[in-house]
Amino acid sequence: MSYELFIGLRYLKAKRKSTFISIITFISTAGVALGVMALIIVLAVMTGFEEDLKEKILGTNAHVVVLKSSGTMEDYPALMARLKGVKGVEAVTPFIYSQVMLSSGSNVSGVVLRGIDVKTDPLVTNLHRSLVEGKLGDLERSPLPLASQESPRPGIIIGRELARSLNIYTGDTINVISPLGNITPLGMVPKMKQFRVVGLFNTGMFEYDSTLAYVGLGEAQQFLSLDHGVTGIQLRVKDVYRTGELVQQINRELGFPFYARDWMQMNKNILFALKTEKMVMFIILTLIVLVAAFGIASTLFMVVLEKTKDIAILKSMGATGRSIMKIFVLEGLIIGIAGTLIGVTGGLLVAYNLEPIVGAIQKVTGFELFSKDVYYLDHFPSQVVLSDVLLISVTAVLISLVATLYPSWQASKLPPAEALRYE
C-alpha cells in the first residue's frame, strides 16, 4: 500500500473534536449510494417495461406486414408463396382488418375486428398461447350445447377485458355491427350479424385485451363483403431486430402497389417515447449523484483545513505537491467507490425483488401503485441490464473523482511556511 493511500484512509476518520467532518463524510457516501440505487432501480423498471411491451407487441402482432396501397389483395395465395421464398421469412398468414362495433344487451364497444386463418395464424402470432378459454379451432365450427335447438353461429374470440366491459361470457351471443353496410334508398344501413363467443384471450396488455376481436378468415370475408380478398399478409421473421433490411428488400421485389411495414415502424411512437424517457430519467437521477459530489467536495475542503499542519509537515519531509493531491483524490474516490458499491448492492437487491416489494406495499397501504389501465400491462416488470449497471457505476465514480480535483489541488498548493507560521 502506498503511503498516499494509507494517509487518505487515515484522514477519513476525523479527530475527536471534529466529528462533524465524519458525519458529512457519511452523508456524502449515503448520497452517492442513494443516487446509484435510484438509477439502477428506475432503469431496471424502464427496461423491463420496454422489453415486456415489445414481447406483447410481437406476440399479438406480426413482425412484418405486407399491405396494398388501395383495395384488397385478391390473389393473395400466390403472393404468400412468393413471400415464403424471401430469405429470413419463417412463416406467412393472411389477415383481414376492420373497425366494427360489438353490442350485447345495452353494452356497446368499438373494436378492431381481425379475420385470421386458423391453420396458419399460430405460425406467425401467439394468439393461440394467449387463450384462457376456448380453442382457436372453435372459430371454424362454433360448438353448441348438445340440447341446443339454435342454428349454429360463426365463432368469435375476444379479449378478457372486453368481455368484462360488455358483461359477456363464453357461449354468449354477440352482435357485430359494421358501419360500412348496404346502400338503400334510405341511405347507408349498417350491416349486423350475430356471432357466438367461443373463446377469451389475455395478452397481458390492456390495450389489446380491450379492443381486439378475432373471427375466421372466411366469416370476415363474407361479413365485410370482400369476396376472396384480404387486407394483407403477416410475416414471421428469424431476426426481429433486422426487419428494416427485410422490409426494404420486400418493397424492392414486390414494387407498387404493395408495401411492407415492420413492427418498429408500426409502433414507432411508443418505442421512441420509452427510449427518450429512459434517457431523460438517467439524466435527472444523475443529479442526485451530483449533489452527493458537492458533499464530497465540502468534506475534502474541511479535511484540508483541519490537516493544514499535517500537509505542511509532509511537504517538509519531502512529499511533493502531486503526492499531497493524490492523498485527497484517493480519499474522495474511496467515498465515491464505497457509496457506489453500497448503491449497486442495494439497487440490485430491490430491482430483482421489485414485484414482491410493490405487492407488499400495496397490501399494507391499500393503494394501487401500478394501474394496468394507465400502463397497459398487468404486472410490474423489472429487468437489470449489466451495461446499465456498469454505466451508472462508472458515472458515479467519475463524478466523485471530478469533485475531488479542486480541493485536492488547493491542498497541493499550500505553502509549508505559511501553514507552520503560527504553530
Salt bridges, closest charged atoms under 4 A:
GLU50 OE2 - LYS54 NZ 3.47
ASP52 OD1 - HIS379 NE2 3.18
GLU90 OE1 - ARG236 NE 3.80
ASP138 OD1 - ARG141 NH2 3.88
GLU150 OE1 - ARG153 NH1 2.60
GLU150 OE1 - ARG196 NH2 2.86
GLU161 OE2 - ARG164 NH1 3.28
GLU161 OE2 - LYS372 NZ 3.09
GLU219 OE1 - LYS193 NZ 2.99
GLU245 OE1 - ARG242 NH2 3.00
ASP378 OD1 - HIS379 ND1 2.98
ASP388 OD2 - LYS278 NZ 3.36
GLU418 OE2 - ARG421 NH2 2.83
